[in-house]
């Protein structure tokens, strides 16, 4: 995600912090008093702990997704919460329910842990005090109720929030993923409209609901488009969408000589063929890096990647698309009887879908 930087890793997942979080932190904790800068240390600790709770929430989603075989690329902390970037969406509705429910469950577990700690310290009653009715409430009640709020808010069945994903998973078991998504999106966007007007009517107290409403409304619409796209390409043979005119390189081609091919090609990745058979893949960036760092006599075979994935020409396009997401591969070579017959990229799949949609629209008007 743009404007974010990595601050560490957890369970092998990069944890990133969005720049706007730093700005929020400064806004909430830094004040000017008599021409001097003052830092609210209590507020600073509270904000850091709250985002630690958000991180635990997102980690729970991510660990459950990884348990279900879905790769998680990163978790980014934002002022409005956290975002776990997963390779793809779960195919099994039951898996989606488990992944979605894991986050709120962790928030309630953290709230219970805060209450237990408060009880051990003899402050159980104070921990349960609602902060909005107690302006001088301490750290414990704020943490307790923040996690209750985070868990409860995410359980609201407004797609694409966690509760909305649980709702979609339950519906998908009966009416299929596409129709379930449409129903969940409709409910989520209706809920977003209600939130928007509530935030507008009570702006001074609930103005933040406007931002939340916009996030829900746009997020729901994007998710619906994604599910419909996946449904439409699911059973299309890969050969129908693949690029059939492409450039290739030889393992024996020197790095400088390969520029003759690169300068006339729009491809970003190139198959490397040895005796007509696919031996590896090499990207334009690989070649340009090697041009700077390796001697002129170095050849393509020294820098090509042998860990590429490939697919059969008759494989369902939806399956190939998921494989590309899971393996984080931008280009997949397509083989027919062991012979390279085409290339598939995310751009090529998108282009095929766009043209296919336009053709169907034209046919329906005819």
Order of alpha helices (4+ residues) and beta strands (2+ residues): beta-beta-alpha-beta-beta-alpha-beta-beta-alpha-alpha-alpha-alpha-alpha-alpha-alpha-alpha-beta-alpha-beta-beta-alpha-beta-alpha-beta-beta-alpha
